[in-house]
Amino acid sequence: MATALGFKNIPIFLKEVKTELGKVTWLSRKQTFRLTLIVIAASVVVAIFISSLDYLFTNLMRFFL
């Protein structure tokens, strides 16, 4: 199957990838750091929420069983 697609196209593909990556608007280091902190904080909040629900349901099951 790989021969049907042709290995001759790989250099063309890589050249097009390089061209497209040049068009990308990259975030600054400050923006990347800030957004990473937001993702980490949101993950911690969700983890605390899920852990709280797990604790609640575990204790409810122990109470009823």
N, C-alpha and C positions, 0 to 999 in steps of 0.2 A: 504494500500500500504506500509506503514512503517513497518508493521509486516512482509511483504514479503521480505523486505531487511534485516531485523533482527537487533535488537538493540545490539546483541552480537558483531557485527562488529565495534561498535563505539570505544571501547578501543583500538582495533587493529589499526583503522584509526588514532586515536590521537597519538599513539606511532609512527606510520610511519611519521606523520606530524612533530613530534619532531625530528625524525632522519633526515628528509629532511631539516628542518630549521637549523640543525647543519652543513649542507654542504654549506649553503649560505655564500658567501663572502660579509660581511656587509661593507658599507662605513664608513669611519672615520667621526667624528663629524665635522672636518674642511671641508671635501669634501661635506658632507650633507648641511652644511651652505652655501658654495659657490654655489652649484648647485641650492639650493633654491632661492638664490639671482638672479641667472640667469633666473630662471623661472618667478620670480616676475617682473624682468626688461622686459623680453620679453612680458609678459602679459600687462604691462603698455604701451609698444610701440604699440602693436596691438590695445589696447583700444584707444589710441590717434589717430591712423590711421583710425579706424572705426568711431570714433567721428568726425574726419575731413571730411570724406566722407559724413556722415550724415548731417553735417552743410552745406557742399557744395551743396548736392542734395536738401536740404530743401530750400536754397536760390535760386537755379535754378528753382525749382517748383514755388516759389513765384513770380519770375521774369516773367515766362512764363504764369502763370495763373492769 
